[in-house]
Amino acid sequence: MKQESKDLIELMAKIVTAASALIAGIAIPVVLNYNEGKNRQSQLYVQIMSQREQSDSALRERMFNALISSYFGKEVSTDPEKQIMFLNLLTLNFQEFFDAKPLFEDLDGKLTGESRRKLQKIAREVADRQINMLNKPDQEPIELMLCGEAEDDCRNTVAFSLNGLQRAYRFNVELLDVGTSAVSVRVSPAQEGAQPESFDFKPIEFEVSYYDTPFMNNTRLTDGSRFAITLKNSDPAAKMAVLKIVTFPEEFMSLRDRPYFDEILAKVKEEKKGIFLNGN
């Protein structure tokens, strides 16, 4: 009886071993083929996306060269209305890496009346589109009205706050001068009592025009936070201006942006630290 049980166990062991070898012989090639198929699909997807990006870049390059060549061509350069149209096309298609402000300002100096207002309207629409792209529910754009001389309902200097990547910041913006298409302002750290807030920012004076756009004209703080000031409206006669201030979201990176080397190292260190802590 004991011998029969022993023989049965040995037989079952042989059957299980044989079955396992048979299943492994079938399963392993199937798994390998499946993984190879997935790898081929991934490689094909990467290749298609790379080719698509190259084709898109080549097309955009040809379009940009054609628009710029036409803008400076004899037929367009002597026709302000056509120049306005071509500037509009350039900003619509290349707003993330082409700063058209010098072209706008040059054309602004040649235009008067309705043509200048049309040019300014196009520029404001470009800035508004970019502000909407940067807008977040917890970071709404700030609108400030300033006057050359303080009045009851309009001040010469106004404070504004923004939430940076590491802390909150508070600034003063002072209106210095008001022109037809641009205003001059001074931005400085806001003061609490007699002492300024403790963050590294030296007061700066600069010009804000209708042709400034957030993507191209913005201020970067020490922690990597960025904000931009755009001109919504100006009235030289009343010495009054309305400014818009937008804060950049942390994850935003335009086509012109290049990450700072110290920022890359800091992020790599943070990721490694997080992996180490989670591992323990």
C-alpha positions in Angstrom: 0.0 0.0 0.0 2.8 2.3 0.9 4.6 1.5 -2.3 1.5 2.2 -4.4 1.1 5.6 -2.7 4.8 6.4 -3.3 4.5 5.4 -6.9 1.4 7.6 -7.3 3.1 10.6 -5.8 6.1 10.2 -8.1 3.8 9.9 -11.0 1.9 13.0 -10.1 5.2 14.9 -9.6 6.3 13.8 -13.0 3.0 14.9 -14.6 3.2 18.3 -12.8 6.8 18.8 -13.9 6.0 17.9 -17.5 2.9 20.1 -17.5 4.9 23.0 -16.0 7.5 22.6 -18.6 4.9 22.5 -21.4 3.1 25.6 -20.0 6.4 27.4 -19.6 7.4 26.5 -23.1 4.2 27.9 -24.4 3.8 30.9 -22.1 7.3 32.3 -22.2 7.4 32.8 -26.0 3.9 34.3 -25.8 4.9 36.8 -23.2 8.1 37.6 -25.0 6.2 38.1 -28.3 3.6 40.3 -26.4 6.4 42.5 -24.9 8.1 42.8 -28.3 4.9 43.8 -29.9 4.3 46.5 -27.2 7.9 47.7 -27.7 7.4 47.9 -31.5 4.1 49.8 -31.0 5.9 52.3 -28.6 8.8 52.7 -31.0 6.4 53.2 -33.9 4.4 55.8 -31.9 7.6 57.7 -30.9 8.7 57.6 -34.6 5.4 58.9 -35.9 5.3 61.7 -33.3 8.9 62.7 -34.0 8.2 62.8 -37.8 5.0 64.8 -37.2 6.9 67.3 -35.0 9.7 67.6 -37.6 7.1 68.2 -40.4 5.2 70.7 -38.2 8.5 72.6 -37.4 9.4 72.7 -41.1 6.0 74.0 -42.1 6.1 76.7 -39.4 9.6 77.7 -40.5 8.4 78.1 -44.1 5.3 80.0 -42.9 7.4 82.3 -40.7 9.9 83.1 -43.4 7.1 83.8 -45.9 5.4 86.2 -43.5 8.5 88.0 -42.6 9.7 88.3 -46.2 6.3 89.6 -47.2 6.1 92.1 -44.4 9.4 93.7 -45.4 8.7 93.4 -49.1 8.0 96.5 -51.2 4.4 95.7 -51.6 3.6 95.5 -47.9 6.1 97.8 -46.4 4.5 100.8 -48.1 0.9 99.8 -47.1 0.2 100.2 -43.4 -3.1 98.3 -43.6 -1.3 95.3 -45.0 1.4 95.6 -42.4 -1.2 95.5 -39.7 -2.7 92.3 -41.3 0.8 90.6 -41.4 1.6 91.5 -37.8 -1.7 90.0 -36.8 -0.8 86.8 -38.6 2.6 86.7 -37.0 1.3 87.1 -33.5 -1.5 84.6 -34.0 0.9 81.8 -35.2 4.1 82.6 -33.4 3.2 84.3 -30.2 5.1 81.9 -28.0 8.6 82.5 -29.4 8.5 85.6 -31.6 8.5 89.1 -30.0 6.7 91.4 -32.4 6.8 94.4 -30.1 9.6 96.3 -32.0 7.6 95.9 -35.3 4.4 97.1 -33.6 6.1 100.1 -32.1 7.7 101.0 -35.4 4.4 100.8 -37.1 2.7 102.7 -34.3 5.0 105.7 -34.9 3.8 105.8 -38.6 0.1 105.6 -37.9 -2.6 108.0 -36.6 -6.3 108.0 -35.8 -8.3 104.9 -36.6 -5.3 102.9 -38.0 -3.4 103.3 -34.8 -6.4 102.3 -32.7 -6.8 99.2 -34.9 -3.2 98.3 -34.3 -3.5 98.8 -30.5 -6.7 96.7 -30.5 -4.9 93.8 -32.2 -2.1 94.0 -29.6 -4.5 94.1 -26.7 -6.3 91.0 -28.1 -3.0 89.1 -28.2 -2.2 90.1 -24.6 -5.7 89.0 -23.5 -5.4 85.6 -25.2 -2.1 85.0 -23.4 -3.5 86.2 -20.1 -6.4 83.7 -20.5 -3.9 80.9 -21.2 -2.1 81.7 -17.9 -5.2 82.3 -15.9 -5.9 79.9 -13.0 -9.0 79.9 -10.6 -6.7 80.7 -7.6 -4.6 83.3 -9.6 -7.0 85.7 -11.3 -5.4 88.6 -13.2 -5.2 91.8 -11.1 -6.5 95.1 -12.7 -5.2 98.4 -11.3 -6.2 101.9 -12.2 -3.6 104.6 -11.6 -3.4 108.4 -12.0 -0.5 110.7 -12.5 -1.9 112.8 -9.6 -3.7 111.1 -6.8 -7.5 111.7 -6.6 -10.3 110.5 -4.4 -11.0 107.4 -6.6 -7.7 107.0 -8.3 -4.2 106.8 -6.7 -0.7 107.3 -8.0 0.7 104.3 -6.3 -1.2 101.0 -5.7 -0.1 97.8 -4.0 -0.7 94.3 -5.3 0.0 90.8 -4.0 0.9 87.6 -5.8 1.5 84.0 -4.7 4.9 82.8 -5.7 6.2 79.3 -5.7 7.6 79.5 -2.2 5.9 82.5 -0.6 3.6 85.4 -1.1 4.9 88.7 -2.5 3.6 92.2 -2.2 4.6 95.1 -4.5 3.9 98.7 -5.1 3.4 100.0 -8.6 3.7 103.7 -9.2 2.6 105.5 -12.4 5.4 107.9 -13.6 4.3 109.0 -17.0 1.4 108.4 -19.5 1.8 108.4 -23.2 -0.4 107.6 -26.2 0.7 104.0 -26.5 2.7 103.4 -23.4 3.2 104.3 -19.7 6.2 104.4 -17.4 6.0 102.7 -14.0 8.1 101.9 -11.0 7.7 98.6 -9.2 9.1 98.1 -5.7 8.6 95.9 -2.7 5.6 97.1 -0.6 6.4 98.3 2.9 4.8 97.2 6.1 5.2 100.1 8.5 8.7 101.5 8.2 10.4 98.3 7.1 10.2 96.7 3.6 9.2 93.1 3.3 12.2 90.7 3.4 12.6 89.5 -0.1 15.3 90.3 -2.7 13.9 92.7 -5.2 15.4 96.0 -6.2 12.9 98.7 -7.4 12.8 98.9 -11.2 11.5 101.5 -13.6 10.3 100.4 -17.1 7.8 101.2 -19.8 4.6 99.2 -20.3 3.0 99.6 -23.8 0.0 98.1 -25.6 2.5 95.9 -27.4 3.9 94.1 -24.3 2.7 90.5 -24.0 3.1 88.2 -21.0 5.0 85.5 -22.9 7.7 87.9 -24.0 7.7 90.6 -21.3 7.7 89.3 -17.7 9.6 89.6 -14.5 11.2 86.6 -12.8 11.7 86.4 -9.1 14.4 84.6 -7.1 12.3 81.5 -6.5 11.4 81.1 -10.2 8.0 82.8 -9.9 7.0 85.1 -12.7 4.5 87.9 -13.3 3.8 90.2 -16.2 2.3 93.7 -16.4 0.3 94.7 -19.5 -1.4 97.9 -20.5 -5.2 97.7 -20.9 -5.9 101.4 -21.4 -4.2 104.8 -21.2 -5.5 108.4 -21.3 -2.7 110.9 -21.7 -5.0 113.9 -21.3 -6.3 112.6 -17.9 -2.9 111.1 -17.0 -4.6 107.9 -16.2 -3.8 104.2 -17.0 -5.3 100.8 -16.4 -2.8 97.9 -15.9 -3.3 94.2 -15.8 -1.0 92.0 -13.7 -0.9 88.2 -14.3 1.0 85.6 -12.4 2.4 82.6 -14.2 1.3 79.1 -13.1 4.2 76.9 -11.9 3.8 74.3 -14.6 3.8 76.8 -17.5 6.7 76.7 -20.0 6.6 78.4 -23.3 8.6 77.3 -26.4 11.1 80.1 -25.7 11.7 79.0 -22.1 14.8 77.1 -21.2 15.1 75.7 -17.6 17.8 77.2 -15.5 20.5 74.7 -14.6 20.2 75.4 -10.8 16.4 74.7 -11.0 17.0 71.4 -12.7 19.5 70.3 -10.0 17.1 71.4 -7.3 14.2 69.4 -8.7 16.4 66.3 -9.2 17.5 66.6 -5.6 13.9 66.9 -4.4 12.8 63.9 -6.4 15.7 61.8 -5.1 15.0 62.9 -1.5 11.3 61.9 -2.0 12.2 58.5 -3.3 14.6 57.9 -0.4 12.0 58.8 2.2 9.3 56.8 0.5 11.6 53.8 0.3 12.1 53.9 4.1 
